Amino acid sequence: MPAGRTGSYSNDEYFAFVEDAEPFAAEWSEPPEDAWWHRLYLERQSLNLPRPSSLLWLDCVSAPYFDSLEWADEIISPEDATEREQRRERILQLDPQQFVIVPLLLSDDSGDAELAERFAQEPWNRVVINKDAGRRPVLAGPDYDFDDRAALRYLRFEKTCGAVENRLLRNVFNLDFLPEGRIDKESGFDPGAPTPIKPISPKVLVDYGEYAKA
């Protein structure tokens, strides 16, 4: 295990990155059954939770799985073709089952506002996602199509990631493996930046990995 890691994560712990935050204006007293958040509505109703007003999209990776990646602390040189190819292959081999997309609905009450602020302070945070009934129900799915594959779960914020965790996460979840190292920052997108700018889910990484073959 690389120096500095703790190696102490439970199976229901995840590293969560806020891919996007947006207002959530629910137009129905009860959404139609085919609405992607219908199950969340029913669960929130059973828990007597207020109407949601905002939505956080979380990209999550299993903490124990990420902690097991022996190469997470290896720094690559964007100018080195061999190192780029090795990193691309490793990214392509990441296990998609260890990643989930989680929509988190929040209301205007003080507790939810505090939680939104905690998520906004740092790019990566530790959360627990499991079956235990809690205050904040979520859906956890392999992609953005929240059909029957998405499970109803409950989320609890644990803590902001520490310095070592952030360093390793930033080292893995960037696009330094692209054949053309860095895109002009005037374009608004720098794949060599230390924090992800686009959602870094398995699908996105694989897409870029395939693109890098060309």
N, CA, C and O of each residue as an XYZ file, in Angstrom:
856
protein
N       0.847     -1.190      0.000
C       0.000      0.000      0.000
C       0.885      1.243      0.000
O       1.805      1.337      0.812
N       0.622      2.218     -0.911
C       1.449      3.411     -0.975
C       1.480      4.156      0.355
O       0.505      4.145      1.106
N       2.596      4.796      0.636
C       2.771      5.495      1.905
C       1.712      6.573      2.079
O       1.364      7.284      1.137
N       1.211      6.677      3.289
C       0.275      7.744      3.614
C      -1.182      7.343      3.579
O      -2.031      8.111      4.033
N      -1.510      6.161      3.056
C      -2.906      5.735      3.024
C      -3.302      5.133      4.363
O      -2.474      4.603      5.104
N      -4.599      5.234      4.650
C      -5.084      4.709      5.921
C      -5.508      3.253      5.801
O      -5.297      2.463      6.721
N      -6.110      2.894      4.659
C      -6.579      1.529      4.476
C      -7.737      1.161      5.370
O      -8.016     -0.024      5.549
N      -8.423      2.138      5.940
C      -9.509      1.843      6.879
C     -10.817      2.465      6.394
O     -11.208      3.547      6.831
N     -11.476      1.763      5.489
C     -12.769      2.211      4.969
C     -13.760      1.055      5.039
O     -13.404     -0.098      4.796
N     -14.992      1.374      5.371
C     -16.023      0.343      5.386
C     -16.544      0.130      3.969
O     -16.334      0.966      3.090
N     -17.219     -0.986      3.755
C     -17.684     -1.339      2.419
C     -18.753     -0.397      1.885
O     -18.997     -0.371      0.679
N     -19.394      0.374      2.750
C     -20.436      1.295      2.280
C     -19.954      2.746      2.220
O     -20.758      3.667      2.079
N     -18.638      2.943      2.327
C     -18.081      4.289      2.214
C     -17.687      4.588      0.774
O     -17.198      3.716      0.057
N     -17.908      5.836      0.361
C     -17.588      6.281     -0.984
C     -16.897      7.635     -0.936
O     -17.112      8.433     -0.024
N     -16.051      7.875     -1.956
C     -15.563      9.214     -2.217
C     -16.529      9.841     -3.210
O     -16.792      9.272     -4.269
N     -17.059     11.012     -2.872
C     -18.088     11.649     -3.693
C     -17.585     12.981     -4.236
O     -17.062     13.814     -3.495
N     -17.750     13.162     -5.529
C     -17.399     14.408     -6.211
C     -18.673     15.038     -6.747
O     -19.462     14.365     -7.411
N     -18.889     16.323     -6.470
C     -20.084     17.016     -6.947
C     -19.882     17.381     -8.413
O     -19.176     18.336     -8.739
N     -20.511     16.608     -9.284
C     -20.400     16.860    -10.721
C     -21.208     18.082    -11.124
O     -20.809     18.827    -12.020
N     -22.362     18.296    -10.453
C     -23.197     19.446    -10.812
C     -24.151     19.738     -9.666
O     -24.483     18.859     -8.871
N     -24.580     20.979     -9.599
C     -25.600     21.413     -8.635
C     -26.579     22.307     -9.378
O     -26.172     23.198    -10.124
N     -27.860     22.071     -9.176
C     -28.855     22.824     -9.920
C     -30.123     22.997     -9.102
O     -30.406     22.196     -8.211
N     -30.892     24.050     -9.404
C     -32.194     24.199     -8.737
C     -33.102     23.046     -9.139
O     -32.983     22.497    -10.234
N     -34.006     22.691     -8.240
C     -34.943     21.613     -8.533
C     -36.344     22.141     -8.261
O     -36.784     22.213     -7.114
N     -37.037     22.508     -9.333
C     -38.379     23.057     -9.212
C     -39.388     21.972     -9.544
O     -39.721     21.765    -10.711
N     -39.873     21.283     -8.530
C     -40.862     20.222     -8.736
C     -42.205     20.848     -9.097
O     -42.732     21.696     -8.376
N     -42.745     20.407    -10.232
C     -43.978     21.006    -10.721
C     -45.225     20.258    -10.278
O     -46.337     20.737    -10.500
N     -45.064     19.090     -9.654
C     -46.220     18.281     -9.309
C     -46.297     18.076     -7.811
O     -45.281     18.031     -7.117
N     -47.543     17.949     -7.319
C     -47.709     17.553     -5.921
C     -47.220     16.120     -5.763
O     -46.675     15.756     -4.720
N     -47.415     15.304     -6.801
C     -46.821     13.975     -6.874
C     -46.377     13.754     -8.309
O     -47.186     13.895     -9.227
N     -45.106     13.408     -8.530
C     -44.640     13.223     -9.909
C     -45.273     11.989    -10.540
O     -45.670     11.067     -9.827
N     -45.373     11.960    -11.861
C     -45.871     10.756    -12.524
C     -44.997      9.555    -12.202
O     -43.822      9.711    -11.869
N     -45.556      8.371    -12.298
C     -44.820      7.165    -11.934
C     -43.607      6.932    -12.813
O     -42.671      6.249    -12.399
N     -43.603      7.487    -14.023
C     -42.441      7.294    -14.884
C     -41.380      8.379    -14.685
O     -40.357      8.374    -15.370
N     -41.613      9.311    -13.752
C     -40.596     10.315    -13.448
C     -39.423      9.638    -12.747
O     -39.626      8.763    -11.905
N     -38.206     10.033    -13.086
C     -37.042      9.329    -12.547
C     -36.967      9.414    -11.033
O     -36.377      8.540    -10.398
N     -37.556     10.457    -10.437
C     -37.433     10.622     -8.987
C     -38.697     10.212     -8.234
O     -38.867     10.581     -7.072
N     -39.599      9.444     -8.889
C     -40.847      9.046     -8.239
C     -40.583      8.247     -6.966
O     -41.231      8.479     -5.946
N     -39.636      7.307     -7.019
C     -39.317      6.518     -5.818
C     -38.773      7.396     -4.695
O     -39.066      7.173     -3.520
N     -37.979      8.393     -5.068
C     -37.472      9.322     -4.055
C     -38.604     10.137     -3.449
O     -38.615     10.395     -2.246
N     -39.557     10.543     -4.284
C     -40.704     11.296     -3.776
C     -41.466     10.487     -2.733
O     -41.783     11.001     -1.660
N     -41.764      9.223     -3.039
C     -42.519      8.391     -2.115
C     -41.767      8.197     -0.799
O     -42.363      8.230      0.277
N     -40.440      7.992     -0.899
C     -39.660      7.785      0.315
C     -39.554      9.064      1.129
O     -39.651      9.033      2.356
N     -39.356     10.176      0.458
C     -39.303     11.457      1.173
C     -40.645     11.743      1.856
O     -40.687     12.268      2.968
N     -41.739     11.390      1.173
C     -43.063     11.583      1.760
C     -43.222     10.725      3.013
O     -43.770     11.186      4.014
N     -42.747      9.481      2.964
C     -42.869      8.596      4.127
C     -42.030      9.091      5.303
O     -42.346      8.805      6.458
N     -40.963      9.833      5.010
C     -40.090     10.370      6.055
C     -40.479     11.792      6.466
O     -39.807     12.420      7.284
N     -41.581     12.288      5.881
C     -42.063     13.637      6.171
C     -41.022     14.711      5.867
O     -40.875     15.685      6.605
N     -40.306     14.510      4.764
C     -39.307     15.491      4.352
C     -39.964     16.579      3.508
O     -40.920     16.300      2.784
N     -39.468     17.819      3.589
C     -40.062     18.917      2.817
C     -39.768     18.792      1.327
O     -38.916     18.007      0.911
N     -40.481     19.572      0.541
C     -40.302     19.561     -0.911
C     -38.871     19.963     -1.252
O     -38.362     20.946     -0.713
N     -38.218     19.217     -2.139
C     -36.838     19.568     -2.503
C     -36.784     20.837     -3.342
O     -37.713     21.143     -4.090
N     -35.694     21.564     -3.208
C     -35.505     22.802     -3.973
C     -34.201     22.804     -4.770
O     -33.996     23.674     -5.616
N     -33.324     21.843     -4.507
C     -32.067     21.776     -5.250
C     -31.654     20.325     -5.428
O     -32.140     19.431     -4.734
N     -30.749     20.110     -6.371
C     -30.315     18.765     -6.719
C     -28.802     18.752     -6.896
O     -28.250     19.540     -7.664
N     -28.142     17.855     -6.182
C     -26.713     17.630     -6.360
C     -26.515     16.304     -7.102
O     -27.096     15.283     -6.734
N     -25.689     16.335     -8.147
C     -25.310     15.112     -8.845
C     -23.941     14.700     -8.332
O     -22.965     15.431     -8.503
N     -23.864     13.538     -7.708
C     -22.624     13.064     -7.120
C     -22.057     11.908     -7.929
O     -22.755     10.934     -8.212
N     -20.783     12.023     -8.300
C     -20.046     10.899     -8.875
C     -19.298     10.243     -7.726
O     -18.487     10.886     -7.061
N     -19.568      8.964     -7.492
C     -19.017      8.288     -6.307
C     -18.216      7.053     -6.698
O     -18.590      6.309     -7.605
N     -17.118      6.854     -6.001
C     -16.304      5.658     -6.180
C     -16.137      4.998     -4.819
O     -15.914      5.674     -3.815
N     -16.246      3.681     -4.793
C     -16.089      2.934     -3.549
C     -14.744      3.274     -2.907
O     -13.699      3.165     -3.549
N     -14.773      3.682     -1.650
C     -13.538      4.064     -0.957
C     -12.573      2.885     -0.794
O     -11.386      3.040     -1.081
N     -13.043      1.700     -0.340
C     -12.088      0.589     -0.230
C     -11.538      0.147     -1.578
O     -10.380     -0.262     -1.666
N     -12.356      0.224     -2.637
C     -11.856     -0.135     -3.966
C     -10.774      0.843     -4.409
O      -9.706      0.432     -4.863
N     -11.053      2.139     -4.276
C     -10.058      3.131     -4.670
C      -8.780      2.963     -3.853
O      -7.674      3.082     -4.380
N      -8.944      2.687     -2.564
C      -7.790      2.526     -1.680
C      -6.930      1.337     -2.091
O      -5.749      1.277     -1.752
N      -7.524      0.383     -2.826
C      -6.782     -0.813     -3.236
C      -5.972     -0.608     -4.512
O      -5.195     -1.484     -4.891
N      -6.140      0.538     -5.186
C      -5.421      0.778     -6.434
C      -3.955      1.079     -6.130
O      -3.620      2.152     -5.628
N      -3.097      0.125     -6.438
C      -1.681      0.265     -6.112
C      -1.010      1.397     -6.883
O       0.025      1.909     -6.456
N      -1.588      1.787     -8.009
C      -0.960      2.794     -8.855
C      -1.488      4.207     -8.617
O      -1.116      5.134     -9.335
N      -2.349      4.378     -7.616
C      -3.012      5.667     -7.420
C      -2.042      6.810     -7.144
O      -2.364      7.967     -7.413
N      -0.857      6.503     -6.610
C       0.090      7.574     -6.292
C       1.194      7.719     -7.334
O       2.156      8.458     -7.119
N       1.064      7.021     -8.460
C       2.072      7.141     -9.511
C       1.802      8.382    -10.362
O       0.728      8.526    -10.946
N       2.776      9.259    -10.423
C       2.649     10.475    -11.213
C       3.140     10.179    -12.624
O       4.209      9.600    -12.818
N       2.332     10.591    -13.611
C       2.771     10.391    -14.990
C       3.157     11.732    -15.602
O       2.688     12.787    -15.175
N       4.008     11.670    -16.595
C       4.391     12.858    -17.353
C       3.538     12.925    -18.611
O       3.604     12.008    -19.430
N       2.733     13.985    -18.801
C       1.898     14.080    -20.003
C       2.700     14.038    -21.288
O       2.141     13.775    -22.353
N       4.015     14.295    -21.212
C       4.853     14.270    -22.408
C       5.397     12.878    -22.706
O       5.981     12.664    -23.768
N       5.218     11.934    -21.794
C       5.769     10.590    -21.960
C       4.692      9.660    -22.514
O       3.736      9.328    -21.813
N       4.844      9.239    -23.771
C       3.822      8.415    -24.433
C       3.645      7.073    -23.736
O       2.523      6.576    -23.632
N       4.725      6.484    -23.260
C       4.631      5.183    -22.591
C       3.845      5.301    -21.295
O       2.986      4.465    -21.013
N       4.126      6.317    -20.514
C       3.405      6.513    -19.259
C       1.938      6.836    -19.515
O       1.067      6.378    -18.776
N       1.656      7.621    -20.554
C       0.264      7.932    -20.893
C      -0.493      6.671    -21.260
O      -1.626      6.477    -20.820
N       0.118      5.816    -22.058
C      -0.539      4.582    -22.487
C      -0.802      3.660    -21.309
O      -1.866      3.046    -21.220
N       0.168      3.562    -20.404
C      -0.031      2.726    -19.224
C      -1.171      3.250    -18.370
O      -1.974      2.463    -17.867
N      -1.261      4.575    -18.194
C      -2.359      5.147    -17.401
C      -3.697      4.936    -18.092
O      -4.692      4.632    -17.434
N      -3.733      5.095    -19.410
C      -4.989      4.879    -20.134
C      -5.457      3.443    -19.961
O      -6.646      3.208    -19.745
N      -4.550      2.481    -20.051
C      -4.924      1.080    -19.880
C      -5.449      0.827    -18.472
O      -6.411      0.079    -18.297
N      -4.849      1.421    -17.498
C      -5.315      1.228    -16.119
C      -6.690      1.836    -15.906
O      -7.525      1.268    -15.203
N      -6.922      2.991    -16.515
C      -8.233      3.614    -16.395
C      -9.293      2.763    -17.083
O     -10.401      2.613    -16.568
N      -8.957      2.204    -18.249
C      -9.903      1.340    -18.953
C     -10.236      0.083    -18.151
O     -11.298     -0.512    -18.335
N      -9.332     -0.317    -17.268
C      -9.532     -1.525    -16.473
C     -10.246     -1.268    -15.142
O     -10.496     -2.206    -14.386
N     -10.573     -0.007    -14.852
C     -11.317      0.263    -13.626
C     -12.650     -0.481    -13.656
O     -13.292     -0.576    -14.702
N     -13.058     -1.002    -12.513
C     -14.278     -1.802    -12.413
C     -15.499     -0.879    -12.343
O     -15.675     -0.194    -11.336
N     -16.348     -0.836    -13.378
C     -17.513      0.054    -13.368
C     -18.462     -0.204    -12.200
O     -19.187      0.698    -11.779
N     -18.462     -1.432    -11.673
C     -19.376     -1.756    -10.579
C     -18.991     -1.052     -9.274
O     -19.766     -1.048     -8.318
N     -17.803     -0.461     -9.236
C     -17.349      0.232     -8.037
C     -17.695      1.726     -8.071
O     -17.340      2.475     -7.160
N     -18.390      2.145     -9.127
C     -18.761      3.545     -9.295
C     -20.281      3.668     -9.338
O     -20.957      2.800     -9.891
N     -20.817      4.724     -8.768
C     -22.258      4.981     -8.862
C     -22.499      6.477     -9.056
O     -21.746      7.322     -8.573
N     -23.570      6.768     -9.777
C     -24.070      8.128     -9.915
C     -25.206      8.289     -8.907
O     -26.116      7.461     -8.859
N     -25.158      9.343     -8.108
C     -26.133      9.523     -7.030
C     -26.747     10.918     -7.108
O     -26.035     11.905     -6.925
N     -28.062     11.027     -7.377
C     -28.745     12.311     -7.275
C     -29.214     12.526     -5.828
O     -29.896     11.679     -5.250
N     -28.838     13.660     -5.266
C     -29.197     13.983     -3.883
C     -30.110     15.200     -3.886
O     -29.678     16.302     -4.225
N     -31.371     15.006     -3.510
C     -32.333     16.100     -3.421
C     -32.217     16.782     -2.060
O     -32.140     16.122     -1.024
N     -32.206     18.107     -2.082
C     -32.108     18.881     -0.845
C     -33.208     19.927     -0.807
O     -33.647     20.430     -1.842
N     -33.647     20.247      0.409
C     -34.688     21.250      0.598
C     -34.053     22.554      1.088
O     -32.830     22.689      1.135
N     -34.908     23.502      1.450
C     -34.414     24.788      1.949
C     -34.208     24.797      3.457
O     -33.827     25.827      4.013
N     -34.451     23.668      4.139
C     -34.312     23.717      5.589
C     -32.837     23.848      5.974
O     -31.944     23.600      5.163
N     -32.606     24.233      7.202
C     -31.253     24.606      7.623
C     -30.271     23.441      7.536
O     -29.110     23.638      7.177
N     -30.726     22.221      7.864
C     -29.840     21.073      7.810
C     -29.361     20.785      6.400
O     -28.180     20.504      6.191
N     -30.269     20.852      5.422
C     -29.892     20.605      4.037
C     -29.005     21.722      3.496
O     -28.072     21.465      2.736
N     -29.299     22.967      3.891
C     -28.465     24.090      3.450
C     -27.036     23.933      3.975
O     -26.077     24.235      3.266
N     -26.897     23.467      5.202
C     -25.574     23.237      5.779
C     -24.850     22.121      5.028
O     -23.648     22.211      4.778
N     -25.590     21.065      4.669
C     -24.985     19.961      3.940
C     -24.505     20.424      2.566
O     -23.404     20.069      2.145
N     -25.320     21.214      1.863
C     -24.927     21.726      0.558
C     -23.655     22.558      0.666
O     -22.793     22.498     -0.211
N     -23.540     23.326      1.727
C     -22.344     24.139      1.939
C     -21.128     23.268      2.193
O     -20.036     23.580      1.717
N     -21.295     22.189      2.931
C     -20.175     21.282      3.197
C     -19.692     20.621      1.905
O     -18.488     20.472      1.700
N     -20.616     20.229      1.040
C     -20.228     19.641     -0.237
C     -19.508     20.659     -1.121
O     -18.648     20.289     -1.921
N     -19.857     21.942     -0.978
C     -19.285     22.970     -1.839
C     -17.884     23.399     -1.421
O     -17.169     24.024     -2.204
N     -17.491     23.071     -0.206
C     -16.213     23.560      0.303
C     -15.015     22.878     -0.335
O     -13.989     23.523     -0.551
N     -15.117     21.597     -0.641
C     -14.004     20.847     -1.208
C     -14.516     19.971     -2.355
O     -15.689     19.598     -2.372
N     -13.631     19.637     -3.324
C     -14.091     18.837     -4.469
C     -14.460     17.401     -4.121
O     -15.336     16.820     -4.761
N     -13.805     16.816     -3.112
C     -14.049     15.414     -2.760
C     -14.421     15.303     -1.286
O     -13.817     15.939     -0.423
N     -15.439     14.473     -1.020
C     -15.902     14.237      0.344
C     -16.198     12.756      0.536
O     -16.465     12.031     -0.422
N     -16.146     12.319      1.789
C     -16.485     10.936      2.117
C     -17.926     10.856      2.575
O     -18.372     11.635      3.418
N     -18.657      9.891      2.001
C     -20.053      9.681      2.363
C     -20.274      8.198      2.606
O     -19.493      7.359      2.156
N     -21.339      7.887      3.317
C     -21.795      6.506      3.472
C     -23.095      6.361      2.693
O     -24.004      7.178      2.837
N     -23.183      5.320      1.868
C     -24.398      5.028      1.110
C     -24.770      3.582      1.396
O     -24.025      2.665      1.050
N     -25.923      3.374      2.028
C     -26.324      2.009      2.363
C     -27.839      1.885      2.458
O     -28.574      2.811      2.113
N     -28.299      0.718      2.935
C     -29.733      0.437      3.001
C     -30.372      0.901      4.296
O     -31.593      0.831      4.436
N     -29.585      1.368      5.235
C     -30.141      1.784      6.520
C     -30.996      3.039      6.346
O     -30.559      4.030      5.761
N     -32.203      2.977      6.858
C     -33.105      4.120      6.734
C     -32.483      5.341      7.398
O     -32.036      5.285      8.543
N     -32.464      6.431      6.667
C     -31.893      7.666      7.180
C     -32.676      8.853      6.676
O     -33.742      8.707      6.078
N     -32.140     10.022      6.923
C     -32.868     11.238      6.597
C     -32.844     11.558      5.110
O     -33.781     12.178      4.606
N     -31.798     11.150      4.392
C     -31.644     11.596      3.011
C     -31.645     10.410      2.043
O     -30.596      9.815      1.795
N     -32.809     10.062      1.496
C     -32.866      8.973      0.515
C     -32.246      9.414     -0.805
O     -32.356     10.578     -1.192
N     -31.598      8.489     -1.489
C     -30.986      8.756     -2.792
C     -31.211      7.554     -3.698
O     -31.602      6.479     -3.243
N     -30.962      7.749     -4.965
C     -30.869      6.649     -5.908
C     -29.397      6.465     -6.249
O     -28.666      7.444     -6.398
N     -28.962      5.228     -6.373
C     -27.577      4.924     -6.718
C     -27.586      4.010     -7.932
O     -28.009      2.857     -7.846
N     -27.117      4.527     -9.066
C     -27.158      3.753    -10.296
C     -25.858      3.811    -11.062
O     -24.998      4.637    -10.759
N     -25.698      2.938    -12.061
C     -24.458      2.888    -12.824
C     -24.297      4.037    -13.809
O     -23.186      4.308    -14.264
N     -25.399      4.720    -14.146
C     -25.317      5.846    -15.071
C     -26.486      6.774    -14.787
O     -27.103      6.703    -13.725
N     -26.786      7.646    -15.743
C     -27.819      8.656    -15.513
C     -29.221      8.175    -15.887
O     -30.169      8.956    -15.798
N     -29.382      6.955    -16.291
C     -30.699      6.392    -16.565
C     -31.180      5.677    -15.311
O     -30.789      4.540    -15.047
N     -32.029      6.348    -14.544
C     -32.419      5.789    -13.253
C     -33.631      4.887    -13.400
O     -34.737      5.209    -12.965
N     -33.380      3.735    -14.034
C     -34.412      2.732    -14.180
C     -34.315      1.755    -13.015
O     -33.839      2.120    -11.940
N     -34.753      0.532    -13.214
C     -34.759     -0.442    -12.117
C     -33.357     -0.814    -11.641
O     -33.205     -1.396    -10.567
N     -32.331     -0.485    -12.427
C     -30.963     -0.790    -11.994
C     -30.515      0.129    -10.857
O     -29.589     -0.198    -10.115
N     -31.169      1.264    -10.729
C     -30.810      2.200     -9.668
C     -31.484      1.783     -8.364
O     -32.697      1.577     -8.323
N     -30.705      1.661     -7.318
C     -31.214      1.193     -6.029
C     -31.572      2.369     -5.131
O     -30.894      3.397     -5.138
N     -32.640      2.211     -4.360
C     -32.988      3.205     -3.345
C     -32.089      2.989     -2.136
O     -32.083      1.913     -1.538
N     -31.338      4.014     -1.786
C     -30.401      3.934     -0.676
C     -30.525      5.202      0.181
O     -31.364      6.063     -0.084
N     -29.688      5.299      1.197
C     -29.671      6.467      2.085
C     -28.236      6.951      2.215
O     -27.299      6.159      2.320
N     -28.088      8.263      2.205
C     -26.753      8.861      2.217
C     -26.512      9.613      3.517
O     -27.382     10.320      4.025
N     -25.300      9.438      4.038
C     -24.856     10.190      5.209
C     -23.497     10.812      4.911
O     -22.572     10.121      4.484
N     -23.382     12.103      5.135
C     -22.102     12.794      4.950
C     -21.187     12.425      6.103
O     -21.571     12.535      7.267
N     -19.975     11.987      5.782
C     -19.012     11.614      6.804
C     -18.054     12.761      7.114
O     -18.047     13.292      8.225
N     -17.250     13.136      6.129
C     -16.261     14.188      6.351
C     -15.664     14.610      5.014
O     -15.774     13.907      4.009
N     -15.038     15.767      5.034
C     -14.275     16.203      3.873
C     -13.018     15.345      3.745
O     -12.398     15.002      4.751
N     -12.643     15.001      2.529
C     -11.450     14.184      2.335
C     -10.212     14.915      2.842
O     -10.095     16.134      2.722
N      -9.295     14.145      3.410
C      -8.056     14.709      3.911
C      -7.060     14.975      2.801
O      -7.333     14.696      1.633
N      -5.907     15.513      3.161
C      -4.904     15.915      2.178
C      -4.412     14.735      1.345
O      -4.278     14.857      0.128
N      -4.141     13.591      1.984
C      -3.645     12.428      1.246
C      -4.722     11.900      0.310
O      -4.441     11.597     -0.849
N      -5.949     11.787      0.800
C      -7.051     11.311     -0.044
C      -7.231     12.221     -1.251
O      -7.355     11.744     -2.379
N      -7.244     13.546     -1.013
C      -7.412     14.485     -2.120
C      -6.286     14.363     -3.138
O      -6.530     14.411     -4.344
N      -5.062     14.205     -2.665
C      -3.930     14.104     -3.579
C      -4.067     12.872     -4.479
O      -3.840     12.953     -5.686
N      -4.439     11.732     -3.887
C      -4.580     10.505     -4.665
C      -5.758     10.582     -5.633
O      -5.646     10.155     -6.782
N      -6.875     11.120     -5.179
C      -8.052     11.236     -6.042
C      -7.771     12.158     -7.220
O      -8.144     11.861     -8.354
N      -7.116     13.270     -6.946
C      -6.783     14.196     -8.033
C      -5.795     13.578     -9.005
O      -5.842     13.853    -10.204
N      -4.908     12.750     -8.497
C      -3.907     12.122     -9.357
C      -4.534     11.112    -10.310
O      -4.106     10.989    -11.457
N      -5.550     10.386     -9.836
C      -6.195      9.375    -10.679
C      -7.231      9.996    -11.601
O      -7.271      9.681    -12.790
N      -8.075     10.881    -11.064
C      -9.204     11.385    -11.827
C      -8.874     12.698    -12.512
O      -9.407     13.754    -12.172
N      -7.983     12.604    -13.484
C      -7.712     13.698    -14.401
C      -7.467     13.064    -15.770
O      -7.501     11.842    -15.911
N      -7.226     13.888    -16.755
C      -7.095     13.372    -18.113
C      -5.690     13.576    -18.662
O      -5.522     13.846    -19.852
N      -4.687     13.451    -17.814
C      -3.305     13.605    -18.251
C      -2.879     12.534    -19.249
O      -1.869     12.689    -19.935
N      -3.654     11.441    -19.331
C      -3.256     10.364    -20.239
C      -3.614     10.659    -21.694
O      -3.232      9.894    -22.580
N      -4.340     11.753    -21.963
C      -4.651     12.085    -23.344
C      -3.366     12.324    -24.132
O      -2.399     12.851    -23.583
N      -3.339     11.943    -25.413
C      -2.100     12.064    -26.187
C      -1.626     13.493    -26.354
O      -0.422     13.737    -26.432
N      -2.550     14.446    -26.410
C      -2.165     15.847    -26.465
C      -2.372     16.395    -25.071
O      -3.489     16.693    -24.650
N      -1.266     16.519    -24.374
C      -1.284     16.748    -22.930
C      -2.291     17.727    -22.398
O      -3.148     17.341    -21.603
N      -2.228     18.985    -22.800
C      -3.070     19.987    -22.163
C      -3.737     20.850    -23.222
O      -3.105     21.307    -24.174
N      -5.025     21.058    -23.027
C      -5.788     21.897    -23.938
C      -5.690     23.338    -23.455
O      -5.614     23.592    -22.253
N      -5.691     24.282    -24.395
C      -5.568     25.693    -24.048
C      -6.606     26.076    -23.009
O      -7.795     25.819    -23.195
N      -6.173     26.684    -21.924
C      -7.090     27.045    -20.848
C      -8.121     28.078    -21.302
O      -9.162     28.223    -20.661
N      -7.849     28.803    -22.404
C      -8.837     29.751    -22.900
C     -10.089     29.046    -23.385
O     -11.155     29.656    -23.474
N      -9.967     27.754    -23.701
C     -11.138     26.993    -24.131
C     -12.050     26.655    -22.972
O     -13.178     26.206    -23.176
N     -11.566     26.869    -21.738
C     -12.373     26.557    -20.570
C     -12.231     25.141    -20.090
O     -12.915     24.741    -19.148
N     -11.350     24.357    -20.720
C     -11.203     22.955    -20.317
C      -9.738     22.587    -20.321
O      -9.072     22.655    -21.354
N      -9.241     22.199    -19.165
C      -7.847     21.820    -19.017
C      -7.783     20.430    -18.404
O      -7.934     20.297    -17.190
N      -7.561     19.378    -19.212
C      -7.574     18.025    -18.666
C      -6.441     17.749    -17.698
O      -6.461     16.739    -16.995
N      -5.458     18.629    -17.650
C      -4.370     18.438    -16.710
C      -4.597     19.133    -15.387
O      -3.737     19.098    -14.508
N      -5.758     19.769    -15.238
C      -6.042     20.468    -13.992
C      -6.105     19.483    -12.833
O      -6.434     18.315    -13.039
N      -5.797     19.930    -11.621
C      -5.729     18.998    -10.499
C      -7.074     18.485    -10.032
O      -7.121     17.452     -9.363
N      -8.188     19.165    -10.357
C      -9.505     18.678     -9.966
C     -10.343     18.458    -11.212
O     -10.176     19.182    -12.194
N     -11.248     17.472    -11.202
C     -12.055     17.195    -12.386
C     -12.943     18.377    -12.741
O     -13.518     19.011    -11.856
N     -13.060     18.679    -14.033
C     -13.942     19.742    -14.490
C     -15.210     19.142    -15.067
O     -16.284     19.733    -14.951
N     -15.102     17.974    -15.688
C     -16.276     17.253    -16.161
C     -16.501     16.051    -15.258
O     -15.591     15.639    -14.539
N     -17.708     15.482    -15.286
C     -17.953     14.318    -14.432
C     -16.987     13.189    -14.769
O     -16.923     12.748    -15.916
N     -16.243     12.724    -13.787
C     -15.259     11.678    -14.025
C     -15.859     10.347    -13.577
O     -15.497      9.802    -12.535
N     -16.770      9.849    -14.376
C     -17.382      8.546    -14.129
C     -16.679      7.516    -14.996
O     -15.931      7.899    -15.896
N     -16.887      6.221    -14.765
C     -16.255      5.212    -15.624
C     -16.543      5.438    -17.105
O     -15.654      5.280    -17.941
N     -17.777      5.804    -17.430
C     -18.134      5.998    -18.841
C     -17.313      7.122    -19.457
O     -16.807      6.983    -20.571
N     -17.179      8.234    -18.743
C     -16.412      9.356    -19.272
C     -14.955      8.968    -19.456
O     -14.342      9.276    -20.478
N     -14.402      8.282    -18.445
C     -13.006      7.876    -18.534
C     -12.775      6.910    -19.690
O     -11.788      7.032    -20.415
N     -13.684      5.946    -19.865
C     -13.546      4.988    -20.958
C     -13.670      5.684    -22.292
O     -12.921      5.389    -23.223
N     -14.622      6.618    -22.395
C     -14.786      7.356    -23.643
C     -13.494      8.074    -24.020
O     -13.058      8.018    -25.169
N     -12.889      8.743    -23.052
C     -11.645      9.453    -23.343
C     -10.508      8.471    -23.597
O      -9.621      8.728    -24.410
N     -10.545      7.351    -22.895
C      -9.520      6.335    -23.126
C      -9.591      5.799    -24.546
O      -8.564      5.592    -25.193
N     -10.828      5.572    -25.033
C     -10.986      5.104    -26.396
C     -10.572      6.189    -27.380
O      -9.950      5.908    -28.404
N     -10.923      7.430    -27.061
C     -10.535      8.543    -27.926
C      -9.023      8.633    -28.029
O      -8.483      8.956    -29.087
N      -8.347      8.348    -26.940
C      -6.887      8.473    -26.903
C      -6.190      7.425    -27.762
O      -4.996      7.548    -28.034
N      -6.922      6.389    -28.198
C      -6.315      5.390    -29.071
C      -5.986      5.970    -30.447
O      -5.037      5.557    -31.113
N      -6.807      6.944    -30.842
C      -6.675      7.462    -32.200
C      -5.351      8.205    -32.384
O      -5.072      8.709    -33.471
